[in-house]
Amino acid sequence: MKFFNRFIWSCIILMGPLYLEAQEEESNPLLTDKFYVEAGVFIPQKDVKFGADGDLGEDIDFGRTFDFNDNQATFFFNGEWRWNKKWRLTGEYFAVNNASRVTLDRDIVLDNITFEEGTFVRGGVEFALFRVFVGRTISTGPKHSLGAGLGVHMVNIGAFLEGEVRTDQGDKEFRAPRTSFLIPLPNLGAWYHWAPTPKWAVSTRLDYFGISIDKYSGGLWNIAPGLKYQIIQNFGVGLDYRFFFLNAKVSDDLWQGEFDMNFSGPLVTLHGNF
């Protein structure tokens, strides 16, 4: 009996660390590591409408008017710091710019300057997004994480036209009206990660904003479902689909107008976690 008891305790002592290691391996490192950094290529389709001075009968559809490339690739970055088991800080960035030259098939107006049908003009839009988000975990386990929080989308938006316009005296002269502004948009957000194995994880994230603040009013949706694969312990790849929609009206001393933007498409990423 003494020999049997010693044998049992020896097995427990020897197998204990292996059992604990196996238990630890059940969790995907994306659920447990403190830092997560992700970079990739976003390939969005774009729908951009822009109107200035608030008195236009019709917004400028830049995508249709200037035949923008719907599949232009752009850089994407995302980083996350989980400073304890409950709280995390996230930052995200991407930018989309387009410009081209066309002969107008109708009159268009920007900043009270009319570019007439049949004239040759260059036009473009500039968009950059920086998102900061602070979230708290609501429910967590070896294979899942659910949380919510508050954030802000800093959106830098610009549009320009360049070409000849007819003056009141009947002469033609070159004009290049340009407008650009930065909008801070607070939002509510939530996320859910499900990792059935240490290698595979499915995630989704949702940001929403839909209130009026000071000089700005409008709505924002930022939706991001994705699939992650952990190649090794600290490195992996991902395939997401991003949908970003923003419409707003601006009433400012420097600029008044409205815009409607939709960027949606696949996102291919590489990530590191540690």
C-alpha positions as CSV (number, residue, x, y, z in Angstrom):
1,M,0.0,0.0,0.0
2,K,2.8,2.4,0.8
3,F,4.4,1.7,-2.5
4,F,1.1,2.3,-4.3
5,N,0.6,5.6,-2.5
6,R,4.1,6.7,-3.3
7,F,3.5,5.8,-7.0
8,I,0.3,7.9,-7.1
9,W,1.9,10.9,-5.6
10,S,4.9,10.6,-7.9
11,C,2.5,10.6,-10.9
12,I,0.7,13.7,-9.6
13,I,4.0,15.5,-9.1
14,L,5.3,14.5,-12.5
15,M,2.1,15.0,-14.5
16,G,0.9,18.2,-12.7
17,P,3.0,20.7,-14.7
18,L,2.1,18.9,-17.9
19,Y,-1.6,19.1,-17.0
20,L,-1.3,22.8,-16.2
21,E,0.6,23.5,-19.5
22,A,-2.1,21.7,-21.4
23,Q,-4.8,23.7,-19.6
24,E,-3.0,26.9,-20.6
25,E,-2.7,25.8,-24.2
26,E,-6.5,25.6,-24.4
27,S,-6.7,29.4,-24.6
28,N,-5.9,31.2,-27.8
29,P,-3.1,33.7,-27.1
30,L,-5.2,36.4,-28.8
31,L,-7.5,36.2,-25.7
32,T,-4.8,36.4,-23.1
33,D,-1.7,38.3,-24.4
34,K,-1.2,41.8,-23.1
35,F,-0.2,43.5,-26.5
36,Y,-1.8,43.0,-29.9
37,V,-0.5,44.8,-33.0
38,E,-2.1,44.4,-36.5
39,A,-1.2,45.8,-39.9
40,G,-2.6,45.1,-43.3
41,V,-4.2,46.1,-46.6
42,F,-7.7,47.4,-46.8
43,I,-9.4,47.2,-50.2
44,P,-12.6,49.2,-49.9
45,Q,-15.4,50.0,-52.4
46,K,-16.2,53.7,-52.0
47,D,-19.4,55.7,-52.2
48,V,-18.7,59.4,-51.5
49,K,-21.2,62.3,-51.7
50,F,-20.3,65.8,-50.7
51,G,-22.2,69.1,-50.5
52,A,-21.0,72.5,-49.4
53,D,-22.6,75.6,-47.9
54,G,-25.8,73.7,-47.1
55,D,-27.8,75.3,-49.9
56,L,-27.0,72.9,-52.7
57,G,-29.9,71.3,-54.4
58,E,-27.8,68.1,-55.0
59,D,-24.6,66.8,-53.4
60,I,-21.6,66.0,-55.5
61,D,-21.3,62.3,-56.1
62,F,-17.5,62.2,-56.4
63,G,-17.4,58.4,-57.1
64,R,-19.7,58.7,-60.1
65,T,-18.6,62.1,-61.4
66,F,-14.8,61.3,-61.3
67,D,-15.0,57.5,-61.8
68,F,-12.9,56.7,-58.7
69,N,-11.3,53.3,-58.5
70,D,-13.5,51.2,-56.3
71,N,-10.7,48.7,-55.3
72,Q,-7.9,51.0,-54.3
73,A,-5.7,49.4,-51.6
74,T,-4.9,51.4,-48.5
75,F,-2.8,50.8,-45.4
76,F,-4.5,49.7,-42.2
77,F,-3.1,49.7,-38.6
78,N,-4.6,48.5,-35.3
79,G,-3.1,48.1,-31.9
80,E,-4.4,47.1,-28.5
81,W,-3.0,47.2,-24.9
82,R,-4.7,45.2,-22.2
83,W,-3.3,46.8,-19.1
84,N,-5.1,44.4,-16.8
85,K,-7.6,41.5,-17.1
86,K,-10.6,43.8,-17.4
87,W,-9.5,47.0,-19.3
88,R,-8.0,47.6,-22.7
89,L,-7.0,50.6,-24.9
90,T,-7.2,50.3,-28.7
91,G,-6.0,52.6,-31.5
92,E,-6.8,52.2,-35.3
93,Y,-5.9,54.1,-38.4
94,F,-6.6,54.0,-42.1
95,A,-6.9,56.6,-44.9
96,V,-8.5,56.7,-48.4
97,N,-7.6,59.3,-51.1
98,N,-8.8,59.6,-54.6
99,A,-8.4,62.1,-57.4
100,S,-8.9,62.1,-61.2
101,R,-9.6,64.4,-64.2
102,V,-12.9,64.3,-66.2
103,T,-15.1,66.3,-68.6
104,L,-18.2,67.2,-66.6
105,D,-21.5,65.9,-67.8
106,R,-23.4,68.4,-65.6
107,D,-22.8,71.5,-63.6
108,I,-21.4,71.0,-60.1
109,V,-20.9,73.5,-57.3
110,L,-18.3,73.6,-54.5
111,D,-18.0,76.6,-52.1
112,N,-20.4,78.7,-54.3
113,I,-18.2,78.2,-57.3
114,T,-19.9,76.6,-60.3
115,F,-18.0,74.3,-62.7
116,E,-20.1,74.1,-65.9
117,E,-21.0,71.1,-67.9
118,G,-18.5,70.3,-70.6
119,T,-15.5,71.8,-68.8
120,F,-12.4,69.8,-68.0
121,V,-11.8,69.6,-64.2
122,R,-9.8,67.6,-61.6
123,G,-11.5,66.6,-58.4
124,G,-10.8,64.5,-55.4
125,V,-11.6,63.5,-51.8
126,E,-9.4,62.9,-48.9
127,F,-10.4,60.8,-45.8
128,A,-8.4,59.7,-42.8
129,L,-9.7,57.9,-39.7
130,F,-8.0,57.6,-36.3
131,R,-10.0,55.6,-33.7
132,V,-9.3,55.5,-30.0
133,F,-11.3,53.2,-27.8
134,V,-11.3,52.2,-24.1
135,G,-13.2,49.0,-23.3
136,R,-14.0,46.8,-20.3
137,T,-14.4,43.0,-20.5
138,I,-17.9,41.9,-19.4
139,S,-17.5,38.2,-19.8
140,T,-14.4,36.1,-20.4
141,G,-13.3,32.5,-20.4
142,P,-10.8,30.1,-22.0
143,K,-12.5,30.4,-25.4
144,H,-14.3,33.7,-25.5
145,S,-14.2,37.4,-24.6
146,L,-17.1,39.9,-24.6
147,G,-16.8,43.5,-23.8
148,A,-18.0,47.1,-24.4
149,G,-16.8,50.6,-24.0
150,L,-16.5,54.2,-25.2
151,G,-14.4,55.7,-28.0
152,V,-13.9,58.5,-30.3
153,H,-13.4,58.6,-34.1
154,M,-11.2,61.5,-35.3
155,V,-12.3,61.9,-38.9
156,N,-10.3,64.2,-41.3
157,I,-12.3,64.9,-44.4
158,G,-11.4,67.0,-47.5
159,A,-12.6,67.6,-51.0
160,F,-11.4,69.7,-53.9
161,L,-12.1,70.8,-57.5
162,E,-9.7,72.4,-60.0
163,G,-10.6,73.9,-63.4
164,E,-11.8,76.8,-65.4
165,V,-15.0,78.7,-64.4
166,R,-16.8,81.5,-66.1
167,T,-16.8,84.8,-64.2
168,D,-19.7,87.3,-64.0
169,Q,-17.9,89.3,-66.8
170,G,-18.0,86.2,-69.1
171,D,-14.3,85.5,-68.8
172,K,-12.8,82.2,-67.8
173,E,-10.3,81.8,-65.0
174,F,-8.8,78.9,-63.1
175,R,-10.3,78.2,-59.7
176,A,-9.4,75.5,-57.1
177,P,-11.8,75.6,-54.2
178,R,-10.8,73.2,-51.4
179,T,-12.4,72.3,-48.1
180,S,-11.0,70.3,-45.2
181,F,-12.0,69.8,-41.6
182,L,-11.5,67.5,-38.6
183,I,-14.5,66.1,-36.8
184,P,-14.3,64.3,-33.4
185,L,-17.2,61.8,-33.1
186,P,-17.6,59.9,-29.8
187,N,-19.2,56.5,-30.0
188,L,-20.4,53.4,-28.2
189,G,-18.6,50.1,-29.0
190,A,-18.7,46.4,-28.3
191,W,-16.7,43.3,-29.3
192,Y,-16.9,39.5,-29.1
193,H,-14.0,37.0,-29.7
194,W,-14.6,33.3,-29.9
195,A,-11.5,31.0,-30.1
196,P,-12.6,27.4,-30.3
197,T,-8.9,26.2,-30.7
198,P,-5.5,27.8,-29.8
199,K,-5.0,28.4,-33.6
200,W,-8.4,29.7,-34.8
201,A,-10.4,32.7,-33.6
202,V,-13.5,34.4,-34.9
203,S,-14.1,38.1,-33.9
204,T,-16.6,40.8,-34.5
205,R,-16.7,44.5,-33.4
206,L,-19.3,47.2,-33.6
207,D,-19.1,51.0,-33.1
208,Y,-22.1,53.3,-33.3
209,F,-22.7,57.0,-33.1
210,G,-26.0,58.8,-33.8
211,I,-26.4,62.1,-31.9
212,S,-25.9,65.8,-32.4
213,I,-22.9,67.5,-30.7
214,D,-22.3,71.2,-31.0
215,K,-21.6,71.9,-34.7
216,Y,-21.9,68.4,-35.9
217,S,-24.8,65.9,-36.4
218,G,-25.1,62.6,-38.1
219,G,-24.5,58.9,-37.8
220,L,-21.6,56.4,-37.8
221,W,-21.4,52.7,-38.1
222,N,-18.1,50.8,-38.0
223,I,-18.6,47.0,-38.2
224,A,-15.7,44.5,-38.4
225,P,-16.2,40.7,-38.5
226,G,-13.1,38.7,-39.0
227,L,-11.3,35.3,-38.9
228,K,-7.8,35.0,-37.3
229,Y,-5.2,32.1,-37.6
230,Q,-2.3,31.8,-35.2
231,I,0.7,30.5,-37.2
232,I,3.0,30.4,-34.2
233,Q,2.7,31.6,-30.6
234,N,3.3,35.3,-31.3
235,F,2.4,35.7,-35.0
236,G,-0.6,35.2,-37.1
237,V,-2.7,36.2,-40.1
238,G,-6.3,37.5,-40.5
239,L,-9.0,38.0,-43.0
240,D,-11.7,40.6,-42.0
241,Y,-14.5,42.4,-43.8
242,R,-14.9,46.1,-42.8
243,F,-18.0,48.2,-43.2
244,F,-17.6,51.9,-42.4
245,F,-20.5,54.3,-42.9
246,L,-20.6,58.0,-42.0
247,N,-23.0,60.8,-42.7
248,A,-22.9,64.2,-41.1
249,K,-23.9,67.8,-41.3
250,V,-21.5,70.5,-40.3
251,S,-22.4,74.1,-39.3
252,D,-19.2,75.9,-38.6
253,D,-18.0,79.5,-39.3
254,L,-15.2,78.1,-41.5
255,W,-17.4,75.5,-43.4
256,Q,-21.0,74.5,-43.7
257,G,-22.2,71.4,-45.6
258,E,-22.9,67.7,-45.5
259,F,-21.3,64.5,-46.6
260,D,-22.2,60.8,-47.0
261,M,-19.4,58.2,-47.1
262,N,-19.3,54.4,-47.3
263,F,-16.2,52.3,-47.3
264,S,-16.6,48.6,-47.3
265,G,-14.4,45.7,-48.3
266,P,-11.9,42.9,-47.3
267,L,-9.0,43.5,-45.0
268,V,-6.0,41.2,-45.0
269,T,-3.7,41.5,-42.0
270,L,-0.6,40.2,-40.2
271,H,-0.6,40.4,-36.4
272,G,1.8,40.0,-33.6
273,N,0.9,39.4,-30.0
274,F,2.9,39.1,-26.8
